[in-house]
Amino acid sequence: QTPFCLDGNCRNQSWEANDEMMRSLAQLSILKEMQGQLQNGMIFKGEDRRCSRYILNFKDCCGSGEGWGKSIGLGGCSEGEKTLNQKRQAGLCHSIGTYCAKKVLGKCIKKQSTYCCFNNKLLKTFHVQGRPQIKLGWGEPENPICRGFTVDELQRIDFSKIDLREVFEDLMKKFQTGKNKSN
């Protein structure tokens, strides 16, 4: 932090974190997302994404990287499952849960995990924290509710109660990365 000196009077130009500015930027980002997004009376729609774990052959297309399916990776998995894995790693998905998708002789041989995924972290955060305010659930793993908000629902969400720290951190990383590239 370099002191700023003019006419011999020096002042430290350190900046304090300003949540108001970041909150305003996030709200502007939300308004930008709204442009042209109203479809069938809904806005900020998520998408239902699913992946499978096969119990008998240890194939884990959810890419959990844990336990028995770890070394197999995503080989032989669908493109949709690979895309879901990328979106999850980027922090764009909310887990709804897991259910048994196929049974043989009463034993589950295929489990399916369900997620609602969004185009960016801002929308995901808005859904994760906004839905409880208006009592909108996520549904069940077999029948998730990844729909957007109605205009009425959107108006009932209190923006001031949404913690956007994760979004701010990403914005700051992008800003710092861009700043370093220009030097």
Secondary structure, DSSP 8 states (H G I E B T S, - for coil): --EEEETTEEEE------HHHHHHHHHHHHHHHHTTT-BTTEES--EEEEEEEETTTTEETT----GGGGGGTTTT--HHHHHHHHHHHTT-EEEEEEEEEEEETTEEEEEEEEEEE-SSHHHHHHHHHHHHHTT---EETTEE----EEHHHHHHS-GGG---HHHHHHHHHHHHHHHHHH-
